[in-house]
Amino acid sequence: MIKRVEEVNVIRCVGLMKFENGEVYEGNWKGGKMNGKGTFKYTDGSSYTGDWIANERNGTGTYQDEEGGIYIGSWLDDAPNGHGNIFLII
């Protein structure tokens, strides 16, 4: 779960945010929230690149876990949902 970013007086922008815990988001923002296209890098080495709505993964995106496994597909309410492909390192 992504923590809420403090409200800012910017309606829409593109930018980079480094969180206190070391996570990084780079992409579109709307109303102080991750919204549109962007990449989030988690502290465990995993990452997500794709669509965001109000700080949640929604739409189409690619998640790569810390071991190299990849999910490419649909997301809804911050979770994989619908059509997608999973690629595992074995």
Secondary structure by P-SEA (a helix, b strand, c coil): cccccccccccccccccccccccccccccccccccccccccccccccccccccccccccccccccccbbbbbbbbccccccccbbbbbcc
